[in-house]
């Protein structure tokens, strides 16, 4: 349990969530997500442990939904990892912020990834389904009703696993991030918003208390929490 950050701060508002924020800094933030997530979010490990075995069981083919894609880097990373292993991962990536899609449209995207401006509710209404439903840094943005809705909808959409990856709030993690982000991430919202994200995030005990039944919370180094549901 953190000492200085012992109280969660869901009231804090990140700069990039302001629809009138600096557009150049927002683009740089989306672009820099790729670097910071590559080193801290550990999707390489999650892919190897949770996604690759099912790809192997299903003759190298699976579908995946990424909720809240942001800069699109997690979808791109998972696609690259699967392709390197000789698999085909068909990815649908959604975000409620149209600015994310505008940024993605400036990038070169593999044909197996489909980005949409949509909510998980839209996909439930379309009766869509995916082997995997994932998110990265989504949970700490949600209020309690939205948290419950996203978990319930993800469970409806997933045929194999739901994997929600987020930050674990800690004093040391906050210090570590503050020092490195100021050194390496300039002219963006990464440093400012990242510190707010840590303050908004859950501890292991907090997330375990609000996790739906049959969902499990686990830790991944450094300072990561995984909320996961596996179908029976």
C-alpha positions, 0 to 999 in steps of 0.5 A: 500500500502506498504512503504518499499516494494512499488515496486514489484521486479519480477526480483528476482530469488529464490534459489530453482529455480536454477537447481543446488541448494543444493538437501538436502536443496531442499528436506527440502524446499518441506517438510517444505512447509507443515508446513508453508502452513498449517498455512499461506495459509488458504486452510482450509478456502478456502475449507470450503467456496469454495469447500465443498459446490459444493461437497455437491451439487454433491453428494460428488464427484468432480475433482480438478487440482492443478497447480504447486504442489511444495511439494504436500502438498496442494493437500494432505491437500485438499484430507484429508479435503474432505475425513474427510467430507466423500467426494471423491475429485479426484485430478490431480496435475501438476508441470513443475519442474521434481524435484517436482515429484521426491520428491513426489515419496518418499511419501505415496500418496492416490490413489485419487491424481495423480501427473504429470510432465506437464503444463496446456497447456498439459491438454488443448491439452488433452481436460481435464476438472475439477470442480476446478482449483487451484494454491498456490504461482504460480502467483508471479512467472509468467511474464505477458504473462505467467500470461495471459496464465495460467489464460486463460488455467485455465478458459478453464479447470475449469467447476466450479471455478478457485482459485489462492491463493498467497501472498499479498506484505506488509511491516508487512507481510515481517517482520513477515515472516522474524522473524518466518522463521529464527526461525523455518525453518532451512537448507532449502530455506524457509526463503531466498526464502520466502522473495524474494517471498513476494517482487515478489508478488502483492498488492491488487490493482496491482493484481486487475489491471491485473486480466482478465475480470470477475475474482475477487480479494479478501483478506484472513488473513494473507496477502493472495490474492485470484484471482478467476473465477466462471463459469456462 
